[in-house]
């Protein structure tokens, strides 16, 4: 009886702590959503009050002022380009490194682990010089290659972990059946590491969507701005209109929240299945 009581107390304490953490994360978001429907005067007077008049026009004005119609398209193109490049390269590299198929596999793995600690700021000037010489400033797809390179070390390390978890016997059986290397990778290995591909896609996608430093450096001109750059461009012009700024914030984070809520189960399953060994 005492054991059950102790378990119940531990469960109550655990749930209380989790609820407090959830409230800490959700209350600021709720305040942003609430104030996005208020005018500047109401926000300054009492940011915690319920809107007396719902200012839906804040969303219309924010959409137009931040040029989100162009920004979201550019963000989708940038994020999609980054994810595709990362998945193609990281899955192949992860497969090679997981099976010790090249000499110095451990050194290459350590290299990618160390590369994750190198700040991108070290390469901004030479990259800018090369991009300018090639005439690629403002090119969303070219910036996608840069973001892919930035996210590549972590992605390769994660994909290697997923490939390590695949039994060697499956590969040996496919080889005995006459499968080529490409057939083995595309028809046997890739379907088995789909949770890993989804996990990497989510991590890289969110990173690319929210990226500011690289995009602000290489994407010049309103037509090439991403949604993030469009939102941040409001700071100088509309920083006195907090209702509009908060409406723009909701527009920015809303799709990410909905997306993550939809894929969180697969994301968590992918992280768990990739941490079994390796």
Secondary structure, DSSP 8 states (H G I E B T S, - for coil): -HHHHHHHHHHHHHHHHHHHHHHHHHHHHHHHHHHTTS-HHHHHH-TTS--SS--THHHHHHHHHTTHHHHHHHHHHHHHHHHHHHHHHHHHHHHHHHTT-STTHHHHHHHHHHHTTS-GGGGHHHHHHHHHHHT-TT-HHHHHHHHHHHHHHHHHHHHHHHHHTS-HHHHHHHHHTT--HHHIIIIIIHHHTHHHHHHHHHHHHHHHHH--HHHHHH--SGGG--HHHHHHTHHHHHTT-HHHHHHHHHHHHHHHHHHHHHHHHHHHHHHHHTTS--
